[in-house]
Amino acid sequence: MDGIHRDLSRSNSQMIKHYVSPTERDTLDYAFRYREAPIWVAVEVMSFGRITNMLTYMKDPGPARCVTEAMGVHWK
């Protein structure tokens, strides 16, 4: 989670700024600061390595494997 919060914090994306109110921008509680950001916004600014790790350590990777198979991408 710390890595995801770092990715969100260093982003200059207007998408991220849209979901953080001005009063929350200075707080160091990243979970509170980005609580309103939808997952698709977070994924837009996350590093590829972070997304890969997130998929690798999923409790149930079944849905992600189905998506990769449907796209013709090998899971490994």
Phi, psi and omega per residue, in radians:
M1 nan -0.628 3.136
D2 -1.056 -0.713 3.130
G3 -1.113 -0.726 3.110
I4 -1.109 -0.747 3.123
H5 -1.110 -0.650 3.080
R6 -1.123 -0.738 3.104
D7 -1.050 -0.750 3.131
L8 -1.145 -0.724 -3.089
S9 -1.165 -0.652 -3.076
R10 -1.481 -0.135 -3.135
S11 -1.288 2.440 3.031
N12 -1.739 0.212 -3.070
S13 -1.105 2.347 3.067
Q14 -1.159 -0.475 3.111
M15 -1.051 -0.774 -3.139
I16 -1.181 -0.823 -3.114
K17 -1.040 -0.548 -3.136
H18 -1.085 -0.553 -3.063
Y19 -1.691 0.083 3.114
V20 -2.046 2.115 -3.140
S21 -1.300 2.675 -3.124
P22 -0.957 -0.587 -3.125
T23 -1.268 -0.341 -3.110
E24 -1.680 -0.174 -3.041
R25 -1.129 -0.461 -3.076
D26 -1.680 -0.093 -3.122
T27 -1.283 2.523 3.092
L28 -1.540 -0.091 3.086
D29 -1.449 1.568 -3.032
Y30 -1.112 -0.619 3.103
A31 -1.066 -0.648 3.092
F32 -1.276 -0.745 -3.084
R33 -1.061 -0.715 -3.043
Y34 -1.846 0.336 -3.064
R35 -1.110 -0.435 -3.105
E36 -1.601 -0.134 -3.092
A37 -1.301 2.199 3.083
P38 -1.189 2.741 -3.095
I39 -1.033 -0.629 -3.111
W40 -1.143 -0.512 3.100
V41 -1.259 -0.751 3.130
A42 -1.092 -0.746 -3.123
V43 -1.124 -0.558 3.122
E44 -1.050 -0.538 -3.066
V45 -1.903 -0.065 3.123
M46 -1.305 2.583 3.080
S47 -1.206 2.702 3.132
F48 -1.067 -0.698 3.109
G49 -1.061 -0.689 3.141
R50 -1.169 -0.713 3.112
I51 -1.130 -0.732 3.113
T52 -1.044 -0.809 3.109
N53 -1.092 -0.693 3.139
M54 -1.063 -0.761 3.125
L55 -1.209 -0.668 -3.118
T56 -1.108 -0.698 -3.048
Y57 -1.720 0.316 3.088
M58 -1.112 2.505 3.116
K59 -1.124 -0.747 3.111
D60 -2.206 1.663 -3.103
P61 -1.385 0.044 -3.099
G62 -0.903 -0.926 -3.137
P63 -1.055 -0.703 3.131
A64 -1.152 -0.666 3.095
R65 -1.126 -0.680 3.103
C66 -1.073 -0.722 3.136
V67 -1.131 -0.779 -3.123
T68 -1.140 -0.686 3.112
E69 -1.109 -0.732 -3.130
A70 -1.120 -0.496 3.129
M71 -1.562 -0.067 -3.132
G72 1.346 0.443 -3.140
V73 -1.885 2.335 3.100
H74 -1.324 2.382 -3.104
W75 -1.057 -0.787 -3.101
K76 -1.278 nan nan
